[in-house]
Amino acid sequence: MSKLVSVVVPCFQEENAIKTCLDSLRNSALQNLEIEILVVDGMSRDQSRDIVKGIAHIDERVKLIDNPARKTPFALNKGIREAKGEYVMIASAHSSFDKHYIQSLFNEMQRLNADVVGGEMETEVRKKSAVSLAIKAVLSHSLGVGNSKFRTGVKEVSMVDTVPFGLYKRQLLLDAGLYDTRLIRNHDMELSKRLISSGAKIYLIPGISCTYYARETLGALSKNAFDNGFWNVKTIFITKNYKSLSLRHFVPMMFVLSLLLPSIIAAFYSAILIFPCLVLLVYFLSILIVASRVEAKLFSTIQAFFVLHFSYGIGSIFSLFLPSKS
């Protein structure tokens, strides 16, 4: 008897991406598996809803669900509650999936008797330019994303703190209380940490990958990094649980503070300026070495590193003083 996997796809204003995502899911090669694809849309005002409705008209596995709350954790919770499958896979409208992705994750879940499994995420861009290729390189390198293994890759099956677009046992999510809707971002990491605390095991599987389409301008990268930094630190204040994060989430904030605080103190004791100067020099030499080795333009890659790290760090600092953004 076939098992049903419910794929939940949060969506809002994704007219340029949603068709690619849905087509990749619809073309999945499955054995003893069936899927339903639940697009939970935040009342998009572009062509997203019409695109989804058009696909649903020719493929009954695709369903459009309204999300008046608009925010991603609300969409995920609504999709999971309405899912009919014993298993739930979380997807993204900005992603596409290899035709064997779902089947391979399911097979590994059964083999490992795992609670959650996910594959590696390959970062891509739709429009190739010096800047977009630099952003791709930065988001795929450990200097850019720390020990985020699903981005940098693993050589063997590994237990990790989170996975992107993972396959879950639906009842596990329900028992955990689903995603925390107070968290506009970082809800995925926070849920993973809760699952691990309850004894669940999350595995990253090498050789199974999906494609995530990154931001393609420095402005878009900056906004995304700032919001991630803001919400990742704000998560601690909201959940009252420091275990909601990993060490890598604090590094950009500590880096920016190591430059900012001594610079302020230097107004009274100028000799301390040597410290931020040394920090900045080491940082610049590090990204210069990495930028010279990746397949992207040197100057654009250096820019992308600066924008990513400083935007994230500044966002984290702002989260200490500003209320949560709606």
C-alpha positions, 0 to 999 in steps of 0.5 A: 500500500502506498504511503502519502507524503504531504508537501507544504509550500509556503507562498507569497508573491512568488509569481517568478518562482512558484511554477518551477518549484511545483513542476519539480515536485510534480515530476518526482519519481516515486515508488510506493509513494504518493504526494499531495502538494499544499501551496499555502498562499498569503493572499498574493496580489501578483500572479502566484495564485492564478499560476497555482490554480492553473496547475491545480486544474491539470493536477489534482495533487496540487491544492491552494490553501489561503493563509490570511495571516501571510507569515511563513510559520502560520502557512506551515502550521496550516499546511501541516494541520490540513495535510493528509499524509503520514509524512510531511515535507517542507518545501520553499517556493524559491527551490526546485527538487531533483526527481528522486529527492522525495523518494530518496529521503523516504528510503533513508528515513526508513533505513535509519528509523529517523524522525527527520531527514534532509538533503544538501542544499545547492545554492543557485541563481537564475540570472548570472552576473558578477554579483549574483555568482559572488553571492552564490559562492559566499552562501556556499562557503563555510566562511559565509555560512559557518558550520551550516552543513546542509550548505557546505555539504557532508561526506557521510550521513550525519546527525545535525541541528537542522535540515532544509526542506526536510521530511518529517513524521507528521505526528512528530510535528503535531506533538511538538506543537508545530512552528512558533508563530511568534517567530517570523524567521528562525522558526525552522531552527527553533523547531529543530532544537525543540525536536532534538530536546525531545529526543528526536534525531535529525539526519543530513543525507549526502548525495541527496540535494535540492536547489535553492535560488538565492538573492541576486543583488547586494541590496536583497542580500543585505535585507535578508541577512539583516532580517535573519540576524534580527530574528535569530537573536530575537528568538532568544528573547521570545522563547526564553531559551538560549538553546534555540540557536547555535554558536554560528548565529552569534559570530557576526554580531560578536564580529561587528561589536569587536569593531564598534565597541573599541571604536567608541572607547577610542574617543577616550583612549585612542590606543585601543584603536589598534584592536579593531584595526587588527580584527578588520585586517585579519578579516579582510585577509581571510575573505581575500584568500577565500575570494581568490579561490572561488569561481567568482569575481574577486571584488564582487565576492569581497563585497558579498562577504562584507554585505552578508556579515555586516548586515547580519551582525548589525541586524543582531545588534538591532534586535537587542534594542528594537521590538519584534517586527511584524 
